[in-house]
Amino acid sequence: WGKLQGKNNVLTYDPQVVEALSAEERTKRVEEAALLDLVKTLVTAVDAKDEYTGLHSNGVSDMAGKLARQIGLDEEAINRVEVAGMLHDVGKIGMPDSILNKPSRLTDDEMAIIKTHPELSAQIINSTSLKDVVPAVRSHHERWDGNGYPNGLKGKQIPLEARILAIADTYDAMITDRPYRKGLPVDDAITEIKRSAGTQLDPELVGHFLALFSYRNTKKRSAAAREKRPEANCKVVANS
């Protein structure tokens, strides 16, 4: 029971506190722990190969999970999207370091090599017990207008979870520093996401993505209004 509660702790046995787990529940927890370890191992391998990719994958996973939750997907689907975000670039393990860490823009030939990574990622994941995230990973570079890769899927031919991943991937790629450029400010990245709605990205999902930032925009508008009216910042001090 101590191990199930996080390990590395000492507990006093109390039959009213310790819940009995069925054989099915124990098996499920073991499988979940094994999957989590597998994900961590794959992500660590990517991070060792390319620090940017490792950091980027964490950002994509976080944003993809938030967007999946925003549109009302169930917890199982949200978890699947988050795992897909962590592993979407795992195929870059097979990319040459000279390409991954190039301090300038890639040539057409180098870009052609990079474009093979969704399929490589899918192949690696397909050899594990995480097969349910393969569709999202394989198709996260497909475009709403059909001009993406690897299969040129269009619109809702692209799996929903892949469309979610595409937005999260595009956003995080823009705000993260790369060897050849600094990351964009968040507001500039949001503007680019808006511009890509209906061409690169699912326009309906972009609307949900923008809603995630509505509180941020409201705060900015309020701050701007206060700057225009300095008296709004004044404090009334009572006489002593």
N, C-alpha and C positions, 0 to 999 in steps of 0.2 A: 504493500500500500504506500509506503514511503517513496518507493521508486516511481509509482504512478503519480504521486503528488509533486514530482519534480526532481527526485533524487537528492543526494547530498543533504539529508536532514534526518533527524531522529524523532520518532513519534512514540507516544505511549499507547499501547493497544487498548482500544475501547470498542467492544462489539456493537455499540449503538452508533458509533461514528464510522467504523470501517464497513463499507458496503461490499457485499459479495458480488463478484463479477461472474457472469456466466462464461462458459467456454467460448461462446461466440463473441462476447464482448472482449474477452482477453485476446482472442485471435485478431479482432478488428484493431485493437490498440497496438498490438505488435506490428501489424501491417502498416498502420499509419506512421508509427515511429520509424519503420524501415524506409518508407517512402520519403519522409522528411530528411532522413540521413542521406538518401540517394540524391535528393535535390541539393542539399548543402554540399555534397561531394562534387557534383557537376558544376555548381556555381563557383566553388573554390578553384576548380580546374580552369574555368574560363578566366577568373580573376587573376590567376597566376600567369596566364598567357597574355592577358591584356587588361590592365587596371581599369581603363575607361569602360570596357565592355562589362566588367563586373559591377562597377558602380551604376552604370546605365541600367543594367538588368534589375537591380534593386528598385530604382526609380520607376521603371516601366511597370514592375509588379505592383508597386504601391498605387500608382495612378490608375492602372487597369482595374484593380480591385475597387477603388473609389467609384469609377465610372460604372462598373458592373452593379454596384450597390445602388447607385443613383437611378439606374433604369429599372430597378426592382427584381434583379435576378435572385434566385434562392442561394443559400449559403454554399451548397455544393458547387454551383456554377461559379460563384465568386471565388471560391478556393481554386477551382480549375483555372480560371483566368489569371489568378495571382501566380500559380505555379507556371503557367505558360509564359507569363511575363519574366519570371526568373530564368527560364530556359530558352527563350526565343532566339538567343544568339549563341547557344552552346556549340553550334556548328562551326563557329569561328575558331574553335580549337584547332581545326585543320587548316586554317589560313596562315600563309607565311607572315612572320613577324615584320618583314620589310613592308608589307602592305598595311597590316593593322596599325603599325606605329609610324607610318610615313608622315613627316611633318608638313607635307604639301598635298594638294588635291590629287586624287587618283587618276591615272590614265584610263582610257576606255578598256584596255585589256585587264588592268587591275580591277576595275569596277565589275567586269564580267566575272571575275573570280569571286569577288565579294557577293555578287548576286546568287551564287550557288549556296550561300549559307542557310537559307530557310529549308532547303531540301536536306542538306547535311544535318541540320538540327533535328529535323523530323526523323531521319534515319537513326540517329543516335538515340533519341527518345523512344522510338518504336521498338528498340531492342531491350527496353526496360518495362517495368510494370506501370509506367505513366502514359500508356498509349492514348488515354482519353484527351490529352492536351495536344496531340499531334495535329489535328485539323487547324487549330488556332495558330500554332507555331508555323506550320507549313505555308499558311496563306496570309501571314501578317504584312507582307509587302504587296499583296494584291491591291488594286486601286478601284474605287467606286466606278470610274469611267472605263475600266477594262484594260488600262494601259500598264498594269502592274506585272509582277512576276511571282512565282514561276509559271503559272498556267493562264494568265490573262483573264481571270474570272472578273465578272462585272456585277455591280449592284449587290442584290441579295443572294446571288450565287456564292458570294463570299460568306463563309460561316460567321455568325454573329460575334462569336468570341474573337475571331480574327479581326473583325472590324473594330472591336473595342481595343484590341491590342495595337492596331495600326495607329489609332489616335494617341494612345499612351506612348507608343514608341516614337512617333513624330514629335510630340511635345517634349519628351525628355531628351531626345537627341538634340533639339534646338537649345535647350537651357543648360546643357552639360558641356564643359570645356572639351575640345578635341585637340589632337596634336597640332593641327593647322589653324585653329581659330578659338577664340573665347566663346563661351556660351552666351546666348541672347538673353536680355532681360525678360522676365516673365510676361510683361505686357506685350512686348514685341512678338513673343512666341504665340501668345493667344491670338494676336492679329493674324499671324500666318495660318493658324489653325482655321480661323474664320474664312480666310481666303481660299483654303483648300477644300471647303465644304462643297460637295457635289461634283468635285473632280477627283481628287485623291481620296477624300474621306467621306464616309456616310454622313449626309447633311443632318439627318435626324439625331444621330449620336453626337454630332458636333454641338447641337443645341443643348443636349444633356451635359456635355463636357463644359460648356460655357456657364451652365447653371451652377457648377461646382465653384465658380469664381465670382458668383453674383455678390456674395457677402463682401469679398475683397473690393469689388468695384463700388459697392455702396459706401464702404468706409472711405475710399478715395474721394468720392463725390462729396461726402460730408466734410472731409478735411479741406477740400478746395473751397467749399462754401464758407467755412470758418475763416479761411485766409482772406476771402473777399470782404468779410464782415468782422473786423478785429474786435468789435465790441462784444461779439459772441463769446470771446475767450476771457472776458473780464470776470472777476470774482467779486461778489458783494461781501464786504467785510463789516460785520456789526460793530457798533461803537461799544467800547468796553465800559 
